[in-house]
Amino acid sequence: MVDTIAALIAEADRLAAHHRADAAATRLRRALAADGPGLEDRARLNVALARSLLAARDGEAALDAVCAAMVIDLPDVLPALAAVLDRMAPAQVQGAMRLVRHRAAAGLTGAARADVLVLSGRHSLRMAEGFAAFSSAADPEQERRFAALAVEDLTEALEVPQPVAVREMLARARGLAGDWQGAAELWARIAAEDKGPTARAQQAQALRQLGDLWGAAAAYEQYLGGGMVDDAGDAALALAEIWQDLGEPARALAPARLALAQARAAMDPAQAGLAGGLLGRLLVTTGTEAEARQVLREALPLLAAEWGDSDAATRAAAALLAGLSDPA
């Protein structure tokens, strides 16, 4: 019977892969309706049925098949169950995925256990990113909760060697969980291995989220050191603002100039207004009035167009410009 069930499942998977998912589901349902299969074989058949139903785009029936498979606590089907759930809308299968994860943690070891933890971690990360990405569903508490679940699962999964994509998911999860320092450190290790710009940019973004001088400066240097000058504008503006707040306007000038140059190059009037307003303020403070006047005259209409005349940044730029004496 085991060989027969295995052959039936293999044939059903073959049919589904060749755009005959309905035929595969029909065969599996006939087998489940028969008296022959035992409980464990029924669990395996239901997992295969869920795959076929997903291929046929019948998500509701696929979830029913998943639930039927989970009636029996059979460890060897857990990776396949997690793979099926991973293909479904995360919000619809939260409970099922967590149950599969807990059973895998208790009943599996090695690579099979890690495979389930990776899929469970990805599920939780998707949930966290969903709460972070959409303003209508924004919920920082839920975002951090699901991100923490993802961190737990992905960290455990890395006890078995994993591809870089798993470490990238862990880095994203750490950031969403509020551990930007840990995220930046992991992105740095990933960047050291793959030498590509994406990990460097992610590291810089994580560093910026620290919100302090060290993080802003490290992010700024990461962009410049990685040859990503074109992407350094936000980091440069953040660093300039922090230096200004710390009473070090001279140190803020270089990143403020870079931020303005990048905003102009990107034809981003909102960013150019902010960077120009900041640079103008720094130039006034450091006594470079002629350049300050020119920069502020360019920034003021941009600020007014983006945020209005009553905005604090607009009013500050206007006051600075009004206070400068006209050249003789």
C-alpha positions in Angstrom: 0.0 0.0 0.0 2.9 2.4 0.8 4.4 1.9 -2.6 1.0 2.4 -4.2 0.3 5.6 -2.3 3.8 7.0 -3.1 3.3 6.2 -6.8 -0.2 7.9 -6.7 1.2 11.0 -5.1 4.1 11.2 -7.6 1.7 10.8 -10.5 -0.5 13.5 -9.0 2.4 15.9 -8.7 3.4 15.1 -12.3 -0.1 15.9 -13.5 -0.2 19.2 -11.5 3.1 20.2 -12.9 1.8 19.7 -16.5 -1.3 21.9 -16.0 -3.6 19.1 -15.1 -4.1 19.9 -11.5 -7.9 19.2 -11.6 -7.2 15.6 -12.7 -4.6 15.2 -10.0 -7.0 16.4 -7.4 -9.7 14.0 -8.6 -7.4 11.0 -8.4 -6.3 12.0 -4.9 -9.9 12.5 -3.7 -10.8 9.0 -5.0 -8.0 7.5 -3.1 -9.1 9.3 0.1 -12.6 8.1 -0.4 -11.5 4.5 -0.4 -11.2 2.3 2.7 -7.6 1.2 2.1 -5.4 4.1 3.2 -4.4 4.3 6.9 -4.2 7.5 8.9 -0.6 8.2 8.0 -1.2 7.6 4.3 -4.3 9.8 4.5 -2.1 12.6 5.9 0.3 12.2 3.0 -2.5 12.1 0.4 -4.1 15.3 1.9 -0.8 17.1 1.6 -0.6 16.1 -2.1 -4.2 17.1 -2.5 -3.4 20.6 -1.0 -0.6 21.0 -3.6 -2.9 20.0 -6.5 -5.6 22.3 -5.3 -3.2 25.2 -5.0 -2.1 24.5 -8.5 -5.7 24.6 -9.5 -6.0 28.0 -7.7 -8.6 26.7 -5.2 -7.0 28.1 -2.0 -10.0 27.5 0.2 -10.2 23.8 -0.6 -6.4 23.6 -0.3 -6.5 24.9 3.2 -9.2 22.3 4.1 -6.8 19.6 2.8 -4.0 21.0 5.0 -6.3 20.9 8.0 -7.2 17.3 7.2 -3.5 16.4 7.0 -2.8 18.0 10.3 -5.3 15.9 12.1 -2.5 13.3 12.3 0.7 14.5 13.9 3.1 12.9 11.3 6.5 14.6 11.5 7.6 13.5 8.0 4.9 15.5 6.2 5.7 18.7 8.1 8.2 20.2 5.6 5.7 19.5 2.8 2.9 21.1 4.8 5.0 24.2 5.5 5.9 24.5 1.8 2.2 24.4 0.9 1.3 27.0 3.6 4.2 29.2 2.3 2.4 29.5 -1.0 -0.8 30.8 0.6 -1.7 34.3 1.9 0.1 34.7 5.2 -2.8 36.3 7.0 -5.0 33.3 6.2 -2.7 30.6 7.6 -1.1 32.1 10.7 -2.4 29.4 13.0 -1.7 26.5 10.7 1.9 27.7 10.1 2.6 28.2 13.8 1.3 24.7 14.6 3.4 23.2 11.9 6.4 25.1 13.2 5.8 23.9 16.8 5.4 20.3 15.7 8.6 20.5 13.6 10.5 21.9 16.5 9.4 19.0 18.7 9.5 16.2 16.2 12.2 16.9 13.6 15.9 17.4 13.6 18.6 18.6 11.2 17.9 19.9 7.8 14.2 18.9 7.9 13.6 20.9 11.0 15.6 23.8 9.6 13.6 23.8 6.4 10.3 24.2 8.3 11.9 27.0 10.4 13.0 28.9 7.3 9.5 28.8 5.9 7.9 29.7 9.2 10.4 32.6 9.6 9.6 33.8 6.1 5.9 33.7 6.9 6.3 35.8 10.1 8.6 38.2 8.2 5.9 38.7 5.5 3.4 39.4 8.2 5.7 42.0 9.8 6.4 43.6 6.5 2.7 43.7 5.8 2.0 45.7 9.0 5.0 48.0 8.1 4.2 48.7 4.5 0.6 49.6 4.3 -0.6 52.7 6.2 -4.2 51.3 6.4 -2.8 48.3 8.3 0.1 50.0 10.1 0.5 48.4 13.6 4.0 48.9 15.1 3.3 46.5 17.9 2.2 43.7 15.6 5.1 44.5 13.2 7.6 44.0 16.0 5.8 40.9 17.3 5.9 39.1 14.0 9.5 40.3 13.3 10.6 38.8 16.6 9.0 35.5 15.7 10.9 35.6 12.4 14.1 36.4 14.1 13.7 33.4 16.5 12.9 30.9 13.7 15.5 32.1 11.2 18.2 32.2 13.9 17.5 28.6 14.8 17.4 27.6 11.1 20.9 28.9 10.7 22.2 26.2 12.9 22.2 24.3 9.6 24.1 25.9 6.7 21.7 28.1 4.7 21.9 30.2 1.5 22.5 33.9 1.8 18.8 34.6 1.2 18.0 33.2 4.7 20.6 35.5 6.3 19.1 38.4 4.4 15.7 37.6 5.7 17.1 37.5 9.2 18.7 40.9 8.8 15.4 42.4 7.6 13.6 40.8 10.5 16.1 42.2 13.0 15.5 45.7 11.7 11.8 45.4 11.9 12.1 44.0 15.4 14.0 47.2 16.4 17.5 45.6 16.5 19.0 47.9 13.9 22.5 47.4 15.3 22.2 43.7 14.9 20.7 44.2 11.4 23.6 46.4 10.4 26.2 43.9 11.7 24.5 41.0 9.8 24.3 43.1 6.6 28.0 43.9 7.0 28.9 40.2 7.1 26.7 39.5 4.0 28.3 42.4 2.2 31.8 41.1 3.0 30.9 37.8 1.3 28.9 38.8 -1.8 30.7 42.2 -2.5 27.5 43.5 -4.1 25.9 46.9 -3.6 22.6 45.7 -2.3 23.9 44.4 1.1 26.0 47.6 1.5 22.9 49.7 0.9 20.9 47.7 3.4 23.6 48.0 6.0 23.7 51.7 5.5 19.9 51.9 5.8 20.0 49.9 9.1 22.8 52.2 10.4 20.7 55.3 9.7 17.9 53.8 11.7 20.0 54.0 14.8 19.3 57.7 14.9 22.6 58.7 16.5 25.8 60.2 15.3 27.7 56.9 15.1 24.9 55.3 13.0 24.6 58.3 10.6 28.3 58.7 10.2 28.7 54.9 9.6 25.9 54.9 7.0 27.4 57.9 5.2 30.8 56.3 5.1 29.3 53.0 4.0 27.7 54.7 1.0 30.8 56.6 0.0 33.2 53.7 0.7 31.0 51.3 -1.3 31.1 53.6 -4.3 27.4 54.4 -3.9 27.6 58.2 -4.0 24.4 58.4 -6.0 22.5 56.8 -3.1 24.1 58.7 -0.3 21.8 61.7 -0.2 19.5 60.6 2.6 22.4 59.5 4.8 24.3 62.7 4.1 21.3 64.8 5.1 20.8 62.8 8.3 24.4 63.2 9.2 24.4 66.9 8.5 21.3 67.4 10.7 22.9 65.5 13.6 26.2 67.5 13.4 24.2 70.7 13.4 22.2 69.6 16.4 25.4 68.8 18.2 26.7 72.4 17.5 29.3 71.4 14.9 28.1 73.3 11.8 31.6 73.1 10.1 31.4 69.3 10.2 27.9 69.4 8.8 28.8 71.4 5.7 30.3 68.6 3.5 27.4 66.1 4.0 24.9 68.9 3.5 26.5 69.9 0.2 26.5 66.3 -0.9 22.8 65.9 0.0 21.9 69.0 -2.0 23.9 67.9 -5.0 22.3 64.5 -5.0 18.8 66.0 -4.7 19.5 68.2 -7.6 20.9 65.4 -9.7 17.8 63.2 -8.8 15.5 66.2 -9.7 13.9 65.8 -6.2 12.5 69.3 -5.3 11.3 68.3 -1.8 14.7 66.9 -0.9 16.5 69.8 -2.5 14.4 72.2 -0.5 15.3 70.5 2.8 19.0 70.1 2.0 19.2 73.7 0.7 17.5 75.0 3.8 19.9 73.1 6.0 22.9 74.1 4.0 21.8 77.8 4.0 21.5 77.7 7.8 24.9 76.1 8.2 26.5 78.7 5.8 24.9 81.5 7.8 26.3 80.0 11.0 29.8 79.7 9.6 29.8 83.2 8.2 29.6 82.4 4.5 26.7 84.8 3.7 27.1 85.2 -0.1 26.7 81.5 -0.7 24.0 81.2 2.0 22.0 83.9 0.2 22.2 82.0 -3.1 21.3 78.6 -1.6 18.4 80.0 0.5 17.0 81.8 -2.5 16.9 78.5 -4.4 15.6 76.5 -1.4 12.8 78.8 -0.3 10.4 78.4 -3.3 11.0 74.6 -3.2 10.0 74.5 0.5 7.0 76.7 0.0 5.8 74.6 -3.0 6.2 71.3 -1.1 5.0 72.2 2.4 3.5 75.7 2.2 4.5 79.1 3.5 3.4 78.3 7.1 5.7 75.2 7.5 8.4 75.5 10.0 11.2 74.7 7.5 9.8 77.3 5.1 9.5 80.0 7.7 13.0 79.3 9.0 14.5 79.6 5.6 12.6 82.9 4.9 13.7 84.3 8.2 17.4 83.5 7.5 17.2 85.0 4.1 15.5 88.1 5.4 18.3 88.5 7.9 21.0 88.5 5.4 22.2 91.9 4.1 22.0 92.5 0.4 25.4 92.7 -1.3 26.6 96.2 -2.0 
